[in-house]
């Protein structure tokens, strides 16, 4: 029920408060939160105080941070976190052999949400991190997920992303190629000379629920992705057995 002059519900306002925090802005004052959300200062102060009492925010002398209470609830019950926990040993195996960045992504709206990532010290700097998002068509991990989405979703997505740059927009032929070959490999779409390779993860051998990918600036991967694809596929099958054989 809406109970504010703007018509926002309490939940909507809480969501606006939480959405102001990011990796770059992890500590904010109530005044900064009010300015970023458009909430009246008194309302922002009250919501921050109430959320801190519940553990959703942590109150510090310099401002507020996201609290551990949300992290606890997410780790206990969110399906994506359960997937990340079961997949982590396989990401670790790939990371041990390959180094670089190894990441796990799922579809969230029109984006790929990265639910886990392991990175090596010598790996290239890339966009985002765990809990980061990218449009589906700009990363290999996202393209795998888009390629295995329903035909209706693929058509809707392409229709609503016609303004993407020519190097990023994807054709149905390209998505069919990803499905047929069982992986996606692309270089230089986000960062120059950086290659992404990703494979699908299926649940009970049917629907694709996630994608496992590696990101590297190794030139040999761009020229010869097959050995990397094979290792990712072995790990993906292990993750599939984990999530299909356990409730």
Secondary structure, DSSP 8 states (H G I E B T S, - for coil): -B-STT--BHHHHHHHHHHT--SS---B-HHHHHHHHT--HHHHHHHHHHHHHHTSEEEETTEEEE-HHHHHHHHHH-HHHHHHHHHHHHHHHHHHHH-SEEEEEEEETTEEEEEEEEE-TTS---S--TT-EEEGGGSHHHHHHHHTS-HHHHHHHHHTTTTS-TTT---HHHHHHHHHHT-EEEESSSSTT-EEEEEEEESTTSSEEEEEEEEE--HHHHH--HHHHHHHHHHHHHHHHHHHH--
